[in-house]
Every structure is written in structure tokens, then in C-alpha cells.
């Protein structure tokens, strides 16, 4: 079967794997200010997430609108997010093979220009 022009255009944008977590009931992910994903979301905040169960075969698709949280508290928001993602409510956090104290982690978040994507679900469907 050949792909249609519409299929090719869709695939050209490429879906990428991102980590997400619920932080105080809100669905968050992390990125950087200069990432292509951030630029695209600034132009058009609509986004679809496909979350799959591993191991297993469950999946949930969530159609969302994204708000980019990039204010002066962005490093602190990333700290909250990664504490949830790593299951570490206090103490050190892991970052690309390094173990960082909280103040070091916050500095890395500032140095990398980290932002938080906050997803506002509009529709969800799947099998799980």
C-alpha cells in the first residue's frame, strides 16, 4: 500500500516520545525554550498525546491544548514535575546519568531554559 500525500505530510511532522506526569491533578511535561516543539506549540497550542501502557497493550489518546509555563518559576515547576516523575518527594534527583542536589538541579533547569508544558485535555479515548 502506498501512503497518500496527506499521510506523508502527517508523518513528516513526526510524533516524538515525551514523558508526562500528573502534578497536582494537571498533566505536565518538560521541554526547553529553544526546542522546535516549543516553537510549534507557540504557533498552535493544539496537541495530541498517545500514552501507552508498558508492559501491556493499553493506550489512551488525549487531545489537548497546551499552555507553556515559562515564567521566572519555570525551574521550580520543573523540580515539582521531576520529583513526581522520579518518585522522589525530597532529596537528590537524577539528570542524564548524574545525581544532583536540589540547588544543582534548579540551576541546570535554568541553564537549559527548561519550560513546562501544561496540557488541558479536550477529549480522551482509548483501550485500557
N, C-alpha and C positions, 0 to 999 in steps of 0.2 A: 504494500500500500504506500502510495506517495503522500507526503504531507502537503496540505494546501498552503497557499501563501499566508493565510491567516494563522495557521498552525506554526509556520516558520517564524512569523513576526512575534507570536506569543513566546516561543522558545528562545528567541533572541534576547529577550529581557532576562531570562534565567531566574529561576527560583533559587534561593540560597538558604542554607540551613542556619537558623539562628536559635539561640537559647531564649526561652521565655520563662517567666515565673509570675505567680500571683503575689503581689506585695500589698498588704492591707486591702485585699479584695480587688486590686487593679492589676490588669495584665501588662507586664513591663518586659522590655528587652533593652539591651545596651548597644550603642554604636559610637561613632565619632563624628565630630562636626564636619570633617572633610571627606567622609565616606560617600561614595556615589549613591548609596541607598538613602542617605540623609538628604542629599540634593533632590532626589526624585520625590521623596515624601514631602519636601517643602513645596514642590510644584503641584503635587497631587497627593493629598493625605490618605487616599483610599488604599487599602492593603488587604490581602487575603493571606491568612496563616493556615498552614496544614500541619497539624500536630499529630504525630503517630506514636502508638504505644510500642515500647521496646522492652523486653521481648513481647511478641504478640502481634495481632493483626488489627487492633482497634485504631481508629483515626477520627479526628474532629477537624472540620474546616470552619474557620471563623472569619467572616467578612467584617472588616473593621475600618474605622477612621483613626488616624494616628495624630497624636499631639507630641511634638518634640519638646522635651523638658531640658532646656539648655541654659538655664539661668545660673546665677552665682552659686546655687546649691546643687548643681549637677553632680559634682564629685560625691557629696553626701548621699544623694539619691542613688548613685551607682553603688556606694557602700551598702546601703539597705538592700538593693537588688542582689548583689553578690553574696551577702550574708544569707539571704533566703536560698539562692541557687546552690550554695555550698553547704547549707545546713550548719552554719557557724554563727550562732547569735552573738558571739563575742570572741575576742582573741584574734589570732592571725588569719590571713586569707591567702589562698594560692593564686598566683598570677603567672601564667606561662612558665611553669616549672620552678618558680621561686615562691618562697613563703615570706609574706610581708606583714609587718606590724601595721596597725590601723593607720597611723600617720603616714607611713610609706605608701600604703595602698591609695590613700586620698591624694597624695602628691602625684602618683602615677596616673590617676584618673584625670587630674588637672593637666598634666603634661601631655597626655594623649588626646585632650579635648573631648573627653567622653560625654555623651548625652544619654538620656533615657527616652526610649520610645514608649509612650503610653497608648495602648490600644483600646478604643471604645467599640466593643462588639456591636454590630448591627444585625447580624444573622449568624447562626451556627447550625451545623448539621454534620452527621457522621454516623458511624457504627462503632460502638464500644461497649 
